[in-house]
Amino acid sequence: MALTPKEIAAMLDHSTLQPWLTEADIRRGCEVALKYGTASVCARPCDVPILAEMLKGSPVKVCTVIGFPHGAHETAVKLAEAELALKEGCRELDMVINIGKLKGGQTDYVESEIRQIAELAHREGALLKVILETCCLTDGEKELACRLSERAGADFVKTSTGYGSAGCTLEDLRLMRRSVSARVRVKGSGGIRDLDTVLAAREAGADRCGVSATEKIMEEAEKRFREGTL
């Protein structure tokens, strides 16, 4: 069965994470998300109140990042950041793992941190996506991070922040999809800038894609749908 633009939009987390964005830019991002019906808007923590105001009553979820972009905040800081975001209206959290702890073999630390934030999110009816920053990890470390995330109760594993040395690859999406059960979904992020890449990510096992080029992607989806080529 052919995909519809609505189904494409439902895969997208519209990203407004660039450090130079103004309040006007954030509001414009919300308008884009509402126009197309994306899954969420994923914004910087300081912008959550704007999202909560603009997306109220819509199906588009309020999403923010935790421990972004390096994942090296202390667990207590990540928890405080998550707690405030949830209080302000967030229903999806994208949290960066402590990459150095994972690479150093401190798996109990990594798993415990994910579990504490997952439990906090779930108490408020929110989802937790765990960002691995795959460009920093070996394939074995990626698999391990996926297993720890699932064991700790994460709802998604996510490739990248978009601010590392590389972003999402189809190989990483396939590896991550193999490394978790069907309960855990997979999100690709970083360098996804056109419809063909979204479709390839979907084929590789991604349920969501973090994108800032939402308008370009959706305009192409609507064009192809009209032509019967989507």
SVG drawing of the C-alpha trace seen along z (x, -y; Angstrom):
<svg xmlns="http://www.w3.org/2000/svg" viewBox="-7 -36 44 44">
<polyline fill="none" stroke="black" stroke-width="0.4" points="0.0,0.0 1.3,-3.4 2.4,-5.8 0.5,-9.1 2.0,-12.4 0.3,-12.1 2.2,-8.9 5.5,-10.6 4.7,-13.5 3.9,-11.2 7.5,-9.9 9.1,-13.3 10.3,-15.1 10.7,-18.7 14.0,-19.8 14.6,-23.3 17.8,-22.8 20.3,-25.1 21.9,-27.4 21.2,-30.6 17.5,-30.2 15.3,-33.1 11.9,-32.9 10.4,-33.9 12.2,-30.9 10.8,-28.5 7.3,-29.8 7.8,-29.4 8.9,-25.8 5.7,-25.1 3.7,-26.5 5.4,-24.2 4.8,-21.2 1.1,-22.0 0.7,-22.6 1.9,-19.1 1.1,-17.2 4.5,-16.0 5.0,-13.7 6.6,-16.4 8.7,-19.5 12.0,-18.8 13.4,-22.1 16.0,-23.3 15.0,-23.1 14.5,-26.9 11.9,-26.8 9.6,-24.2 7.1,-26.9 6.8,-28.3 6.1,-24.8 3.6,-24.0 1.7,-27.2 1.7,-26.8 1.1,-23.0 -1.6,-22.9 -4.6,-20.9 -2.9,-19.5 -1.6,-16.0 1.9,-17.4 3.9,-16.5 6.3,-18.7 9.8,-17.3 13.1,-18.5 16.6,-17.2 18.3,-16.2 22.0,-16.3 22.5,-17.7 24.7,-17.5 27.6,-15.7 25.7,-13.6 28.3,-14.4 26.0,-16.2 25.8,-14.5 22.7,-12.2 21.2,-14.6 21.4,-17.4 19.8,-15.3 17.0,-14.3 16.4,-17.9 16.3,-19.0 13.9,-16.2 11.7,-17.0 11.4,-20.7 10.7,-19.8 7.9,-17.4 6.4,-20.0 6.4,-22.6 4.5,-20.2 7.0,-17.9 5.7,-14.5 8.9,-13.3 12.5,-13.5 15.5,-12.8 18.4,-12.1 22.1,-11.7 23.8,-8.8 27.1,-9.4 29.3,-8.4 32.6,-8.3 31.1,-6.1 29.8,-3.6 33.2,-3.5 34.9,-3.1 32.9,0.0 30.8,-1.6 27.6,0.0 25.8,0.0 26.1,-3.8 24.8,-4.1 21.9,-1.7 21.0,-3.3 20.9,-6.8 18.6,-5.7 16.3,-3.8 15.9,-6.8 15.0,-9.2 12.7,-6.5 10.9,-6.0 10.5,-9.8 9.2,-10.2 6.8,-7.3 5.3,-8.6 4.2,-11.6 3.0,-9.7 6.0,-10.7 8.3,-8.8 12.1,-8.5 14.4,-8.4 18.0,-7.5 20.6,-9.2 23.7,-7.0 25.8,-9.4 26.8,-6.5 29.8,-8.4 31.6,-8.0 31.0,-4.3 32.1,-1.0 29.5,1.4 29.9,3.5 29.3,0.4 26.2,-0.6 24.8,2.9 25.6,2.7 24.0,-0.8 20.8,0.5 20.6,3.5 21.2,1.3 18.5,-1.2 15.9,1.5 16.7,3.1 16.4,-0.3 12.9,-0.9 13.6,-3.3 11.0,-3.7 13.3,-4.6 17.0,-4.3 18.2,-7.2 21.4,-7.5 22.7,-11.0 22.5,-14.5 23.2,-16.0 26.1,-17.8 28.8,-15.1 31.4,-14.3 28.8,-12.3 25.1,-11.7 22.7,-8.9 23.7,-6.1 21.5,-3.3 24.0,-0.7 23.6,-2.1 19.8,-2.1 19.8,1.6 22.2,2.5 20.1,0.7 16.9,2.3 18.5,5.8 19.8,4.9 16.4,4.2 13.1,6.0 9.9,4.9 8.9,3.0 11.7,0.4 11.5,-1.9 14.4,-3.4 15.0,-7.0 17.4,-8.4 18.8,-11.9 21.6,-13.9 21.9,-14.6 18.4,-13.6 17.5,-16.4 15.3,-14.9 12.4,-12.6 14.5,-9.8 16.6,-9.7 13.5,-9.5 12.2,-6.6 15.5,-4.8 15.6,-5.2 12.1,-3.8 13.2,-0.8 16.2,-0.3 14.0,-0.2 13.5,-3.8 10.1,-4.7 11.0,-8.3 13.4,-10.8 14.7,-14.0 14.7,-16.6 14.9,-20.4 14.1,-20.3 10.5,-19.4 9.0,-21.7 11.2,-20.5 10.5,-16.8 6.8,-17.3 6.5,-19.4 8.2,-16.6 6.0,-14.0 2.9,-15.9 4.1,-16.3 4.9,-12.6 1.6,-11.6 -0.3,-13.8 1.8,-12.1 1.2,-8.6 4.9,-8.0 5.2,-8.2"/>
</svg>
